[in-house]
Amino acid sequence: MKKQDITKLSIEDLKKEITDQSSQLVNLKLTNRMAPIENPLRIRSMRKSIARLNTELTKRNQA
């Protein structure tokens, strides 16, 4: 997700998106261990996306 999209989400949507993407990341890692996936850079981009979501959530909770 892009920064502009993340800032438009509510706190509940942020939490939901974090859980969804975290579960997708776990599945993607498991798939990669079984057989190499076509694009392993998706793992990196998903981790960064989760970090962006967590950063925005922390920022809103502190405000």
Residue pairs with C-beta under 8 A, 6 or more apart in sequence:
1 17
1 49
1 52
1 53
3 52
6 14
6 52
6 53
6 56
7 56
9 17
9 56
11 57
11 60
11 61
14 53
14 56
14 57
14 60
15 57
17 53
18 50
18 53
18 54
18 57
21 46
21 49
21 50
21 53
22 50
24 46
25 43
25 46
25 47
25 50
28 37
28 42
28 43
28 46
29 43
31 37
32 40
32 43
